[in-house]
Amino acid sequence: DGLINEVVPLFAGMRRFDARVAVRRAIQEMGLYVECKNHDMVIPVCDRSKDIVEPMLKPQWWVNCKDMAARSIKKVQDGDLKLYPSQFDKIWYSWLDDCRDW
């Protein structure tokens, strides 16, 4: 509905643009406000409503690929997993030796 939730009761129920002004004012009153600078940026706008598209925080996930890659390499080396044709073994090792976490 575009309103601020109850996480911070002081701003709960405010529209997002009103809340931004209120948050800045609250920070200024606490003496924590440092400065405001203008900078060029592209603001995403909805094609249909022409409203500003706000980022939505989503839970993030992470996969430790190093352990998975090491187990996969060992399976091929031990013969538990066969790649066909076997000429792809070298590519398999190349991919898994250089994998990064997601």
DSSP file with accessible surface (Angstrom, degrees, kcal/mol):
  #  RESIDUE AA STRUCTURE BP1 BP2  ACC     N-H-->O    O-->H-N    N-H-->O    O-->H-N    TCO  KAPPA ALPHA  PHI   PSI    X-CA   Y-CA   Z-CA
    1    1 A D              0   0  168      0, 0.0     3,-0.1     0, 0.0     0, 0.0   0.000 360.0 360.0 360.0  -1.1    0.0    0.0    0.0
    2    2 A G        +     0   0   40      1,-0.3    14,-1.1    13,-0.1     2,-0.3   0.581 360.0 126.0  81.4   8.2    3.1    2.3   -0.1
    3    3 A L  B     -A   15   0A  70     12,-0.2    -1,-0.3    13,-0.1    12,-0.2  -0.742  67.6-103.5-102.4 152.4    2.9    3.1    3.7
    4    4 A I        -     0   0   56     10,-2.5     9,-3.0     7,-0.3    10,-0.1  -0.479  40.9-126.6 -71.2 137.9    5.7    2.7    6.2
    5    5 A N    >   -     0   0   90      7,-0.2     3,-0.6    -2,-0.2     9,-0.2  -0.053  26.8 -93.9 -79.6-173.5    5.3   -0.4    8.4
    6    6 A E  T 3  S+     0   0  151      1,-0.2     6,-0.1     6,-0.1    -1,-0.1   0.303  93.0 104.0 -88.2   9.0    5.3   -0.5   12.2
    7    7 A V  T 3  S+     0   0  117      1,-0.3    -1,-0.2     2,-0.1     3,-0.1   0.911  96.3  28.4 -58.5 -41.0    9.0   -1.4   12.6
    8    8 A V  S X> S-     0   0   69     -3,-0.6     3,-1.9     1,-0.1     4,-0.7  -0.889  80.2-162.3-118.6  98.1    9.6    2.3   13.7
    9    9 A P  G >4 S+     0   0  104      0, 0.0     3,-0.6     0, 0.0    -1,-0.1   0.785  83.2  68.7 -54.7 -29.4    6.4    3.4   15.2
   10   10 A L  G 34 S+     0   0  129      1,-0.2    -4,-0.1    -3,-0.1    -3,-0.0   0.841 113.7  28.4 -59.8 -31.0    7.3    7.1   14.9
   11   11 A F  G X4 S+     0   0   28     -3,-1.9     3,-1.8    -6,-0.1    -7,-0.3   0.397  89.2 133.1-111.4   1.3    7.0    6.8   11.1
   12   12 A A  T << S+     0   0   37     -4,-0.7    -7,-0.2    -3,-0.6    -6,-0.1  -0.246  73.5  15.7 -59.4 136.6    4.4    4.0   10.8
   13   13 A G  T 3  S+     0   0   47     -9,-3.0    -1,-0.2     1,-0.3     2,-0.2   0.385  93.6 130.3  84.3  -4.3    1.6    4.7    8.4
   14   14 A M    <   -     0   0   60     -3,-1.8   -10,-2.5    -9,-0.2    -1,-0.3  -0.516  65.5-108.0 -80.6 151.3    3.3    7.6    6.6
   15   15 A R  B  >  -A    3   0A 152    -12,-0.2     4,-2.7    -2,-0.2     5,-0.2  -0.464  36.8-109.9 -71.2 152.3    3.6    7.7    2.9
   16   16 A R  H  > S+     0   0   49    -14,-1.1     4,-1.8     1,-0.2     5,-0.1   0.860 115.8  46.9 -59.7 -39.7    7.2    7.0    1.7
   17   17 A F  H  > S+     0   0   80      2,-0.2     4,-1.5     1,-0.2    -1,-0.2   0.897 114.1  48.0 -72.1 -36.3    8.0   10.6    0.5
   18   18 A D  H  > S+     0   0   95      1,-0.2     4,-2.4     2,-0.2    -2,-0.2   0.895 110.0  54.0 -66.1 -38.0    6.6   12.1    3.7
   19   19 A A  H  X S+     0   0    6     -4,-2.7     4,-3.1     1,-0.2     5,-0.2   0.878 103.1  56.3 -65.3 -36.5    8.5    9.6    5.8
   20   20 A R  H  X S+     0   0  122     -4,-1.8     4,-2.3    -5,-0.2    -1,-0.2   0.929 110.0  44.7 -61.2 -43.6   11.8   10.6    4.0
   21   21 A V  H  X S+     0   0   77     -4,-1.5     4,-2.5     2,-0.2    -2,-0.2   0.932 114.8  49.0 -65.6 -42.4   11.3   14.2    5.1
   22   22 A A  H  X S+     0   0   13     -4,-2.4     4,-2.5     2,-0.2    -2,-0.2   0.895 110.7  50.0 -65.8 -39.0   10.3   13.1    8.6
   23   23 A V  H  X S+     0   0   55     -4,-3.1     4,-2.6     2,-0.2     5,-0.2   0.937 111.2  48.9 -65.4 -44.5   13.3   10.8    9.0
   24   24 A R  H  X S+     0   0  115     -4,-2.3     4,-2.5    -5,-0.2    -2,-0.2   0.938 112.1  49.0 -60.2 -43.9   15.7   13.6    7.8
   25   25 A R  H  X S+     0   0  129     -4,-2.5     4,-2.6     1,-0.2    -1,-0.2   0.921 111.0  50.1 -62.4 -41.7   14.1   16.0   10.3
   26   26 A A  H  X S+     0   0   18     -4,-2.5     4,-1.6     1,-0.2    -1,-0.2   0.912 111.3  48.4 -64.5 -40.5   14.4   13.4   13.1
   27   27 A I  H  <>S+     0   0   58     -4,-2.6     5,-2.2     2,-0.2     6,-0.8   0.910 111.4  50.3 -66.3 -39.9   18.1   12.8   12.3
   28   28 A Q  H ><5S+     0   0   93     -4,-2.5     3,-1.4    -5,-0.2    -2,-0.2   0.922 108.4  52.5 -63.0 -42.7   18.7   16.6   12.2
   29   29 A E  H 3<5S+     0   0  153     -4,-2.6    -1,-0.2     1,-0.3    -2,-0.2   0.822 107.8  51.8 -64.1 -29.4   17.0   17.0   15.6
   30   30 A M  T 3<5S-     0   0  124     -4,-1.6    -1,-0.3    -5,-0.2    -2,-0.2   0.506 114.6-119.0 -83.2  -5.3   19.3   14.3   17.1
   31   31 A G  T < 5S+     0   0   64     -3,-1.4    -3,-0.2    -4,-0.4    -2,-0.1   0.707  85.3 111.8  77.0  20.2   22.3   16.1   15.8
   32   32 A L      < +     0   0  114     -5,-2.2     2,-0.3    -6,-0.2    -4,-0.2   0.500  40.0 110.1-103.4  -5.7   23.4   13.2   13.6
   33   33 A Y        +     0   0   72     -6,-0.8     3,-0.1     1,-0.2    -9,-0.0  -0.538  38.2 176.1 -75.9 131.4   22.7   14.7   10.2
   34   34 A V        -     0   0  126      1,-0.3     2,-0.3    -2,-0.3    -1,-0.2   0.876  50.2 -44.6-101.1 -61.1   26.0   15.4    8.3
   35   35 A E        -     0   0  118      2,-0.0     2,-0.4     0, 0.0    -1,-0.3  -0.990  36.0-127.8-166.0 168.1   25.1   16.7    4.8
   36   36 A C        -     0   0   71     -2,-0.3     2,-0.4    -3,-0.1    -3,-0.0  -0.999  26.2-174.4-128.4 125.7   23.0   16.4    1.7
   37   37 A K        -     0   0  143     -2,-0.4     2,-0.3     2,-0.0    -2,-0.0  -0.967  20.6-131.2-121.5 141.8   24.7   16.2   -1.7
   38   38 A N        +     0   0  163     -2,-0.4     2,-0.3     2,-0.0    -2,-0.0  -0.674  31.4 172.8 -83.9 141.7   23.0   16.2   -5.1
   39   39 A H        -     0   0  135     -2,-0.3     2,-0.2     2,-0.0    -2,-0.0  -0.989  34.6-107.4-149.3 145.6   24.2   13.5   -7.6
   40   40 A D        +     0   0  169     -2,-0.3     2,-0.3     2,-0.0    -2,-0.0  -0.530  50.1 151.6 -72.0 136.3   23.1   12.4  -11.0
   41   41 A M        -     0   0  120     -2,-0.2     2,-0.6     2,-0.0    -2,-0.0  -0.982  47.1-109.3-159.5 157.7   21.3    9.1  -11.1
   42   42 A V        -     0   0  134     -2,-0.3    -2,-0.0     2,-0.0     0, 0.0  -0.843  29.4-155.2 -92.1 122.9   18.7    7.2  -13.0
   43   43 A I        -     0   0   86     -2,-0.6     2,-0.2     9,-0.0    -2,-0.0  -0.888  19.3-125.8-100.2 118.8   15.4    6.8  -11.1
   44   44 A P        -     0   0   73      0, 0.0     9,-2.6     0, 0.0     2,-0.4  -0.444  29.0-167.5 -67.8 133.1   13.4    3.8  -12.2
   45   45 A V  B     -B   52   0B  74      7,-0.3     7,-0.2    -2,-0.2     2,-0.2  -0.972  24.2-112.9-125.0 137.5    9.9    4.7  -13.2
   46   46 A C     >  -     0   0   44      5,-3.0     4,-1.4    -2,-0.4     6,-0.0  -0.449  18.6-141.3 -67.5 133.0    6.9    2.4  -13.8
   47   47 A D  T  4 S+     0   0  140     -2,-0.2    -1,-0.1     2,-0.2     0, 0.0   0.866  97.0  38.1 -63.2 -37.5    5.8    2.4  -17.4
   48   48 A R  T  4 S+     0   0  236      1,-0.1    -1,-0.1     3,-0.1    -2,-0.0   0.950 130.1  22.9 -81.7 -54.3    2.1    2.2  -16.5
   49   49 A S  T  4 S-     0   0   76      2,-0.1    -2,-0.2     1,-0.0    -1,-0.1   0.606  88.3-135.1 -92.2 -12.5    1.6    4.3  -13.4
   50   50 A K     <  +     0   0  145     -4,-1.4     2,-0.2     1,-0.2    -3,-0.1   0.675  57.9 142.6  62.8  18.5    4.7    6.6  -13.9
   51   51 A D        -     0   0   74      1,-0.1    -5,-3.0    -6,-0.1     2,-0.2  -0.564  61.7 -97.1 -85.8 153.7    5.4    6.0  -10.2
   52   52 A I  B     -B   45   0B  54     -7,-0.2     2,-0.7    -2,-0.2    -7,-0.3  -0.519  36.0-128.0 -70.7 132.2    8.9    5.7   -8.8
   53   53 A V        -     0   0   75     -9,-2.6    -1,-0.1    -2,-0.2     0, 0.0  -0.753  24.0-152.3 -85.7 117.5    9.9    2.0   -8.5
   54   54 A E        -     0   0   64     -2,-0.7     2,-0.1     1,-0.1    -9,-0.0  -0.676  20.3-109.0 -90.3 142.3   11.3    1.5   -5.0
   55   55 A P        -     0   0  119      0, 0.0     2,-0.5     0, 0.0    -1,-0.1  -0.428  29.1-147.1 -66.6 144.6   13.8   -1.3   -4.2
   56   56 A M        -     0   0  145     -2,-0.1     2,-0.3     2,-0.0     0, 0.0  -0.975  10.7-132.6-116.7 121.6   12.4   -4.2   -2.3
   57   57 A L        -     0   0  171     -2,-0.5     3,-0.0     3,-0.0     0, 0.0  -0.556  28.4-174.5 -72.8 131.8   14.7   -6.0    0.1
   58   58 A K        -     0   0  131     -2,-0.3     2,-0.0     0, 0.0    -2,-0.0  -0.918  35.0 -91.0-124.2 151.7   14.5   -9.7   -0.2
   59   59 A P        -     0   0  123      0, 0.0     2,-0.3     0, 0.0     0, 0.0  -0.389  46.5-138.9 -59.7 138.0   16.1  -12.5    1.8
   60   60 A Q        -     0   0  169     -2,-0.0     2,-0.3    -3,-0.0    -3,-0.0  -0.715  12.9-155.4-101.1 151.7   19.5  -13.4    0.3
   61   61 A W        -     0   0  167     -2,-0.3     2,-0.3     2,-0.0     0, 0.0  -0.858   5.4-165.8-124.0 160.8   20.9  -16.8   -0.1
   62   62 A W        -     0   0  164     -2,-0.3     2,-0.4     2,-0.0    39,-0.0  -0.996   5.5-158.2-147.8 140.3   24.5  -18.1   -0.4
   63   63 A V        -     0   0   51     39,-2.1    39,-1.7    -2,-0.3     2,-1.2  -0.991  18.0-137.2-125.4 127.0   26.0  -21.3   -1.5
   64   64 A N     >  +     0   0   58     -2,-0.4     4,-0.9    37,-0.2     3,-0.1  -0.716  27.5 176.8 -80.8  99.8   29.5  -22.5   -0.5
   65   65 A C  H  >  +     0   0   14     -2,-1.2     4,-2.8     1,-0.2     5,-0.2   0.698  64.3  73.3 -82.0 -20.3   30.6  -23.8   -3.9
   66   66 A K  H  > S+     0   0  107      2,-0.2     4,-2.4     1,-0.2    -1,-0.2   0.938 100.9  42.8 -61.5 -47.3   34.2  -24.7   -2.9
   67   67 A D  H  > S+     0   0   90      2,-0.2     4,-2.2     1,-0.2    -1,-0.2   0.919 115.7  49.1 -65.3 -43.0   33.1  -27.7   -0.8
   68   68 A M  H  X S+     0   0   81     -4,-0.9     4,-2.1     1,-0.2    -2,-0.2   0.917 112.2  48.5 -62.9 -41.8   30.7  -28.9   -3.4
   69   69 A A  H  X S+     0   0    5     -4,-2.8     4,-2.7     2,-0.2     5,-0.2   0.915 109.3  52.6 -65.4 -42.1   33.3  -28.5   -6.2
   70   70 A A  H  X S+     0   0   58     -4,-2.4     4,-2.3    -5,-0.2    -1,-0.2   0.918 110.7  47.4 -62.2 -40.9   35.9  -30.5   -4.2
   71   71 A R  H  X S+     0   0  155     -4,-2.2     4,-2.1     1,-0.2    -1,-0.2   0.900 112.2  50.3 -66.8 -38.5   33.5  -33.3   -3.7
   72   72 A S  H  X S+     0   0   35     -4,-2.1     4,-1.6     2,-0.2    -2,-0.2   0.898 110.6  48.8 -66.6 -40.7   32.6  -33.3   -7.4
   73   73 A I  H  X S+     0   0   18     -4,-2.7     4,-2.6     1,-0.2     5,-0.2   0.937 111.0  50.8 -63.2 -44.7   36.2  -33.4   -8.4
   74   74 A K  H  X S+     0   0  114     -4,-2.3     4,-2.8     1,-0.2     6,-0.3   0.894 105.4  56.3 -62.5 -38.1   36.9  -36.3   -6.0
   75   75 A K  H  <>S+     0   0  108     -4,-2.1     6,-1.7     2,-0.2     5,-1.5   0.901 111.3  43.0 -61.5 -41.0   34.0  -38.3   -7.4
   76   76 A V  H ><5S+     0   0   13     -4,-1.6     3,-0.9     4,-0.2    -2,-0.2   0.927 114.6  50.0 -71.3 -42.2   35.4  -38.1  -10.9
   77   77 A Q  H 3<5S+     0   0  126     -4,-2.6    -2,-0.2     1,-0.3    -1,-0.2   0.884 112.2  47.5 -63.6 -38.2   39.0  -38.8   -9.8
   78   78 A D  T 3<5S-     0   0   85     -4,-2.8    -1,-0.3    -5,-0.2    -2,-0.2   0.540 114.6-116.8 -79.6  -9.0   37.8  -41.9   -7.7
   79   79 A G  T < 5S+     0   0   32     -3,-0.9    -3,-0.2    -4,-0.4    -4,-0.1   0.534  83.7 119.2  86.5   3.3   35.8  -43.2  -10.7
   80   80 A D  S   <S+     0   0  109     -5,-1.5     2,-0.4    -6,-0.3    -4,-0.2   0.760  79.0  40.1 -71.4 -23.7   32.4  -42.8   -8.9
   81   81 A L  S    S-     0   0   71     -6,-1.7     2,-0.5    -7,-0.1    -2,-0.3  -0.995  76.1-160.6-128.3 124.2   31.3  -40.4  -11.5
   82   82 A K        -     0   0  131     -2,-0.4     2,-0.4    -3,-0.1    -6,-0.1  -0.912   4.9-152.0-107.2 134.4   32.1  -40.9  -15.2
   83   83 A L        -     0   0   33     -2,-0.5     6,-0.2    -7,-0.1     5,-0.1  -0.876  24.6-118.2-102.9 134.9   31.9  -38.1  -17.7
   84   84 A Y  S    S+     0   0  189     -2,-0.4     2,-0.1     1,-0.2    -2,-0.0  -0.980  98.6  25.6-122.3 130.6   31.2  -39.0  -21.3
   85   85 A P  S >  S-     0   0   62      0, 0.0     3,-2.1     0, 0.0    -1,-0.2   0.683  87.3-141.2 -71.8 156.8   33.1  -38.5  -23.5
   86   86 A S  G >  S+     0   0   88      1,-0.3     3,-2.0     2,-0.2     4,-0.3   0.657  91.6  81.3 -65.2 -13.8   36.1  -38.6  -21.1
   87   87 A Q  G >  S+     0   0  142      1,-0.3     3,-0.5     2,-0.1     4,-0.4   0.720  82.7  66.3 -64.8 -15.3   37.7  -35.7  -23.0
   88   88 A F  G <> S+     0   0   91     -3,-2.1     4,-2.6     1,-0.2    -1,-0.3   0.521  74.8  87.6 -84.3  -3.6   35.5  -33.4  -20.9
   89   89 A D  H <> S+     0   0   47     -3,-2.0     4,-2.6     1,-0.2     5,-0.2   0.922  86.6  52.8 -56.5 -43.9   37.2  -34.4  -17.7
   90   90 A K  H <> S+     0   0  174     -3,-0.5     4,-2.2    -4,-0.3    -1,-0.2   0.908 110.3  46.4 -61.4 -41.4   39.8  -31.6  -18.2
   91   91 A I  H  > S+     0   0   70     -4,-0.4     4,-2.8     2,-0.2     5,-0.2   0.911 109.7  55.7 -66.8 -40.1   37.0  -29.0  -18.7
   92   92 A W  H  X S+     0   0   60     -4,-2.6     4,-2.4     1,-0.2     5,-0.2   0.944 110.7  43.8 -55.8 -50.3   35.2  -30.4  -15.6
   93   93 A Y  H  X S+     0   0   56     -4,-2.6     4,-2.6     1,-0.2     5,-0.2   0.896 112.2  53.7 -64.6 -39.6   38.4  -29.9  -13.5
   94   94 A S  H  X S+     0   0   74     -4,-2.2     4,-1.0    -5,-0.2    -2,-0.2   0.929 111.9  44.0 -61.5 -46.5   38.9  -26.5  -15.0
   95   95 A W  H  < S+     0   0  181     -4,-2.8     3,-0.3     1,-0.2    -2,-0.2   0.936 118.7  42.5 -63.9 -46.3   35.4  -25.3  -14.1
   96   96 A L  H >< S+     0   0   37     -4,-2.4     3,-0.8    -5,-0.2    -2,-0.2   0.790 108.4  57.4 -78.7 -26.6   35.4  -26.7  -10.6
   97   97 A D  H 3< S+     0   0  115     -4,-2.6    -1,-0.2    -5,-0.2    -2,-0.2   0.791 115.7  38.7 -69.5 -25.5   39.0  -25.6   -9.7
   98   98 A D  T 3< S+     0   0  114     -4,-1.0    -1,-0.2    -3,-0.3    -2,-0.2   0.126  86.7 131.1-111.6  18.7   38.0  -22.0  -10.5
   99   99 A C    <   -     0   0   26     -3,-0.8     2,-0.3   -34,-0.1    -3,-0.1  -0.393  40.1-153.9 -76.8 152.3   34.5  -21.9   -9.1
  100  100 A R        -     0   0  186     -2,-0.1    -2,-0.1   -35,-0.1    -1,-0.0  -0.880  26.9 -91.1-120.7 157.9   33.4  -19.1   -6.7
  101  101 A D              0   0   68     -2,-0.3   -37,-0.2     1,-0.1    -1,-0.0  -0.316 360.0 360.0 -65.1 148.4   30.7  -19.0   -4.1
  102  102 A W              0   0  189    -39,-1.7   -39,-2.1    -2,-0.0    -1,-0.1  -0.801 360.0 360.0 -95.7 360.0   27.3  -17.9   -5.1
